């Protein structure tokens, strides 16, 4: 590769990074949203909300899955429990939630349910805890 190609590729990467920051900023200012995000974006959202009492990380896996590790500060709501919908409906719908499961299937379905139940701000972390671990992010036990 010549110098001009390297310079152009660098410029494209930087432009993409700037757009990502703008997307996160737009999300923060929105009154209502229901979005899927990557594991990388999920980590960033968690980091940006440390100490925020209006931000909740929801782990939707079973007890057995949780014993394999979870994201620090997560609250557990087993997607497969008989009272899942009712328990979810009792949560504060005005808070911001980042939801995840093992790989993204259950949390994707829960995203739709949370929208239906009237939750205002929900991020669904695609890739779940498996993607989180593959990215090398820390888990608690």
C-alpha positions in Angstrom: 0.0 0.0 0.0 1.2 3.4 -0.7 1.1 6.4 1.7 -2.0 7.9 0.1 -4.0 4.7 0.5 -3.0 4.4 4.2 -3.9 8.1 4.8 -7.4 7.6 3.1 -8.1 4.4 5.2 -7.1 6.2 8.4 -9.4 9.1 7.5 -12.3 6.6 6.9 -11.7 5.0 10.3 -11.6 8.3 12.1 -14.8 9.4 10.3 -16.6 6.2 11.4 -15.4 6.7 15.0 -16.8 10.3 15.1 -20.1 9.1 13.7 -20.3 6.4 16.4 -19.8 9.1 19.1 -22.5 11.2 17.6 -24.9 8.2 17.5 -24.4 7.6 21.3 -24.9 11.3 22.0 -28.2 11.3 20.0 -29.4 8.3 21.9 -28.7 10.0 25.2 -30.8 13.0 24.3 -33.8 11.0 23.0 -36.9 10.7 25.2 -37.8 7.2 24.0 -35.8 4.5 22.1 -35.5 0.7 21.9 -32.2 -0.3 20.2 -29.9 -3.2 19.6 -26.3 -2.4 20.2 -23.0 -4.2 19.8 -21.0 -5.5 22.8 -18.6 -2.7 22.3 -21.4 -0.1 22.4 -22.9 -1.9 25.5 -19.6 -1.6 27.3 -19.4 2.1 26.5 -22.9 2.7 27.7 -22.2 0.9 30.9 -19.0 2.9 31.5 -20.8 6.2 30.7 -23.6 5.3 33.3 -21.5 4.3 36.3 -23.1 5.7 39.3 -26.3 6.6 37.5 -29.2 5.4 39.6 -31.5 5.6 36.6 -29.5 3.1 34.6 -30.1 -0.7 35.1 -28.3 -3.7 33.6 -30.7 -6.6 33.2 -29.4 -10.1 32.8 -32.2 -12.4 31.4 -30.5 -15.7 31.8 -31.2 -18.7 34.1 -29.5 -19.2 37.5 -27.3 -21.9 36.0 -26.1 -19.6 33.3 -25.5 -16.7 35.7 -23.2 -19.0 37.8 -20.9 -19.0 34.8 -20.4 -15.2 35.2 -22.3 -12.0 34.8 -21.7 -8.3 34.2 -21.0 -6.5 37.5 -24.1 -4.7 38.9 -26.5 -6.7 36.8 -30.0 -7.4 38.1 -31.4 -10.9 37.2 -34.7 -11.6 35.6 -34.9 -15.2 34.2 -36.6 -15.0 30.8 -37.8 -18.6 31.2 -39.5 -18.0 34.5 -43.3 -18.2 34.6 -43.7 -14.7 36.0 -41.2 -13.0 33.7 -43.7 -10.7 32.0 -45.3 -9.7 35.2 -42.0 -9.1 37.0 -40.7 -7.1 34.1 -43.9 -5.0 34.1 -43.2 -4.1 37.8 -39.9 -2.4 36.9 -39.6 1.4 36.6 -40.3 2.1 32.9 -38.7 5.6 33.1 -35.2 4.2 33.8 -32.7 3.3 31.1 -32.0 -0.4 30.7 -29.2 -2.4 29.0 -30.5 -5.9 28.6 -28.6 -9.1 27.7 -28.8 -12.9 27.7 -26.3 -15.6 26.6 -26.1 -14.7 22.9 -28.9 -12.2 22.1 -32.0 -14.3 21.3 -33.9 -13.9 24.5 -32.9 -10.3 25.0 -34.0 -9.5 21.5 -37.5 -10.9 22.3 -37.5 -9.0 25.6 -36.7 -5.8 23.8 -40.0 -6.1 21.9 -41.8 -7.0 25.1 -40.4 -4.0 27.0 -41.5 -1.7 24.2 -44.9 -3.2 24.3 -45.0 -2.7 28.1 -44.1 0.9 27.8 -40.4 1.0 28.7 -39.0 4.3 27.4 -35.2 3.6 27.0 -33.9 0.1 26.3 -30.6 -1.1 24.8 -30.4 -4.8 23.8 -26.7 -5.9 23.8 -26.4 -8.2 20.8 -24.0 -11.1 21.3 -24.9 -11.3 25.0 -22.5 -12.5 27.7 -20.8 -14.8 25.2 -19.9 -11.8 23.0 -18.9 -9.8 26.2 -16.5 -12.6 27.2 -15.1 -13.0 23.7 -14.3 -9.2 23.7 -12.3 -9.8 26.9 -14.5 -7.7 29.1 -14.7 -8.6 32.8 -17.3 -10.9 34.4 -18.2 -11.3 38.0 -19.1 -14.6 39.7 
